[in-house]
Amino acid sequence: MDKLHEYPHSLKTMVVAIEKYYAGEPIKLICRELEIDPLTFNCWLAEYRHIAVEFIDLKAENEKLRKMFVDLTLKYQHDTKVDHDGPESK
């Protein structure tokens, strides 16, 4: 059986728990909040730490790219509007 299926918790719970840990939340609080045994959490952390770190980095990069896209889209829309209005409206 796949190790992931040995846990009675969902993958989402695992991800949320590890994200909270890396955001600085105490393990005791995380475990109480999500109803996870601290030993289970420590096993998750030991086994999936590298994946969690990469996932968190990818989420941060995705957010950065999303903001860049929005900024460029707004700039393009502004520049296009100025071009269509003609030089006298500048």
C-alpha positions in Angstrom: 0.0 0.0 0.0 1.2 3.5 -0.8 2.5 5.4 2.3 0.1 8.3 1.6 -2.9 6.0 2.0 -1.7 4.8 5.4 -2.8 8.1 6.9 -6.4 8.7 7.9 -6.1 12.4 6.9 -6.5 13.9 3.5 -3.6 15.2 1.4 -5.1 18.7 1.8 -4.8 18.4 5.6 -1.2 17.4 5.2 -0.4 20.4 3.0 -2.3 22.8 5.2 -0.5 21.5 8.3 3.0 21.7 6.8 2.3 25.2 5.3 1.1 26.4 8.8 4.3 25.0 10.3 6.5 26.9 7.8 4.5 30.0 8.4 5.6 29.8 12.0 2.6 28.3 13.7 3.5 26.0 16.7 3.1 22.3 16.0 1.0 21.9 19.2 -1.5 24.4 17.8 -1.5 23.0 14.3 -2.2 19.5 15.6 -5.0 20.6 17.9 -6.6 22.7 15.2 -6.5 20.0 12.5 -7.0 17.1 15.0 -3.7 15.5 14.1 -1.5 13.4 16.4 1.8 15.2 16.9 3.7 12.0 16.0 1.8 11.8 12.7 2.6 15.4 12.0 6.3 14.8 12.7 6.3 11.8 10.4 4.7 13.9 7.6 7.3 16.6 8.1 10.2 14.1 8.0 8.8 12.4 4.9 7.4 15.3 2.9 9.5 18.3 4.0 11.4 18.6 0.7 8.1 18.5 -1.3 6.5 21.0 1.0 9.4 23.5 0.7 9.3 23.2 -3.1 5.5 23.6 -3.1 5.7 26.7 -1.0 8.4 28.2 -3.2 6.3 27.4 -6.3 3.3 29.1 -4.8 5.3 32.2 -4.0 6.7 32.3 -7.6 3.2 31.8 -9.0 1.9 34.7 -7.0 4.9 36.9 -8.2 4.2 35.9 -11.8 0.4 36.6 -11.4 1.2 40.1 -10.1 3.6 40.7 -13.0 0.9 39.6 -15.4 -1.7 41.9 -13.9 0.6 44.8 -13.9 1.6 44.3 -17.6 -2.0 43.8 -18.6 -3.0 47.0 -17.0 0.0 48.8 -18.5 -0.9 47.4 -22.0 -4.6 48.5 -21.6 -3.5 52.0 -20.5 -1.0 52.3 -23.3 -3.5 51.1 -25.9 -6.2 53.5 -24.7 -3.7 56.4 -24.9 -2.7 55.4 -28.4 -6.4 55.2 -29.5 -7.3 58.6 -28.0 -4.6 60.3 -30.0 -1.7 62.6 -29.0 -3.9 65.5 -28.1 -5.4 63.7 -25.1 -1.9 63.1 -23.6 
